[in-house]
């Protein structure tokens, strides 16, 4: 008997629920001034669970061949992924590296199998999702075997963020964004993006940490060209020309949010280069630019559409300009004021949840509504 995609969506919904719970706990922890625990929960707990939950549903929705093998495989690995926040919180860092690393290598295989028989950008998207997990596993295990745990958790953390959440974003967007407008990814920049990821992984495995980050940084710049974000203004004009379209607010939210994607596709590598040159002293500045700015904005783009489907609930579709704007400000403010940044993150989350749940009073909703 073949496991149904609807069953996998329910499991993905469980992962999303755990993600929200871990996020709220981690925000409470940072307010209680335990930054190291907060960082561990976000980088090695919340983000991996969320990304894998969405990736699992994404693969199931593609209805790959070999369902009898792929579906049980991705669901068998799911409980071990759900355990990551607890391993990050309670286990030793060495055990976390091995556990997370081996897990990522094992769960990457069904994604490579799922790409078989697909064509075009969907094939690339599924295969790159598998590669994001494979390269993450290689980096985590290399942190023990090659570097002997000499890299600090934050140093390992920025490599892991690029290897898994950021690369997974590339994977989904390379298919989803161009296809929304009946296009394919731009070929040359897609090749550059892929090569930078492979080169970064190889350099990291050879013990060349700084050069690996430089290689990874190139992917940020290739990404907006690969998904054709240079056409944003054209897409915006096309959507605005359609009158009384029920999907118009959601489509405009999608486009407006991608302007922030372009911004952080530029700011993220620049911050990384400045960090490697010593101009940015605090690695947490780099980590927060990438997590809040680049990764966070992408989550906000897709959450109003994907989370209701995954969790199985109706959405109010109350789209406003505020969620990505507040989150972008939070990322930019963090180097100057951590507490104010977290306040902006909390405010942005409230407005993000309102898109789905619709609890904000109309007087606070109407002035910012996307029409």
Secondary structure, 3 states (H helix, E strand, C coil): CCCCHHHHHHHHHHHHHHHHHHHHHHHHHHHCCCHHHHHHHHHHHHHHHHHHHHHHHHHHHCCCCCHHHHHHHHHHHHHHHHCHHHHHHHCCHHHHHHHHHHHHHHHHHHHHHHCCCCCHHHHHHHHHHHHHHHHHHHHHHHHHHCCCCCCCHHHHHHHHHHHHHHHHHHHHHHHHHHHHCCCCCCHHHHHHHHHHHHHHHHHHHCCCHHHHHHHHHHHHHHHHHHCCHHHHHHHHHHHHCCCCCCCHHHHHHHHHHHHHHHHHHHHHHHHHHHHHHCCCCCHHHHHHHHHHHHHHHHHHHHHHHHHHHHHCCCCCCCCECHHHHHHHHHHHHCCCCHHHHHHHHHHHHHHHHHHHHCCCCHHHHHHHECC
